[in-house]
Amino acid sequence: MKIITVIGARPQFIKAAAVSNKLRQNHEEILIHTGQHYDSNMSDIFFEELEIPKPNYNLKIGSGNHGYQTGNMLISLEEIYLKEKPDMVLVYGDTNSTLAGALVASKLLIPVSHVEAGLRSFNKNMPEEQNRILTDHLSKYLFVPSETAVNNLKAEGISEGVYNTGDVMFDAINLFKNKAETKSSILDLLNIDKKHYILSTIHRAENTNDINRLSNIIEALNSSDENIILPLHPRTKKFIKDYNLHLSDRIKIIDPVGYLDMIKLMNNSKKIVTDSGGIQKEAYFLEVPCITMRDETEWVETVNNGWNTLVGCDKEKIKNSILNFNPTTEPINVFGNGNAADIISEIIS
């Protein structure tokens, strides 16, 4: 079977690292990188560290408004699909690359498989929510990470072709955690000690594009007595400069890092303060308390099980959670057994 896999952003590279090696044992895979994440720190290093096969095609779309990105992807992907004539198209997550990959396949009557299907934040103002809903309704095979996702799809009338495989990012953490601890020297390079810092990330448009929200977040971080490591997304860095915001001396800004360095930073932090969906899960897998700067999350299990708290952009909630949020129970295994990639490959076969 010939399978085209479409990826374009950091979380998708991580998921592909777990799945592609399994697929290639029995099938021909054509890997397309849309170039949605194009910075070397957010793209090239992931292919090297995670030993992902070199893409057969790199569209080099780059940054831009949603219409520009998605439109250019549609044009390029259609040409490749018509040339390669795949039996299936595999997409991941909820980015513009996900939607473009699924939409072109659906128009050409090629079956779509969606890994990480069924997630819902129930906030349709989020581009990610729009992308994941549309992709799910275009897909023939929906590989979901949890029972919550199964129920979300059922509520929308989707029950056929739904498989609860567990979460492929759990596979990735299991695959690379030990390697990260032994190979990454990021703590030494930053001169920080284990469990003596907070790790933070800010990249989501609802926070970066709103001066009030981003100002509140920065003020909350500035007011903390903790040392904070902040790998800064290029777009966030631009907005901080545009809004003339200043960060305290306790906040150490670094460039985005590769996956092994990021696992090392997450695994050894006291707490994580983020607006990332993927990092919420990774924190849960690594048993690190997570403070999520969003008003809702698609990963409700992490909140319900007491290891994630939603604080939005509320300064006092962020400050209080950094001080006082300390889970007291063990994380419950709700995302499978770390063998999602095997299950997905078997189902496809």
Disulfide bonds with the S-S distance in Angstrom:
none
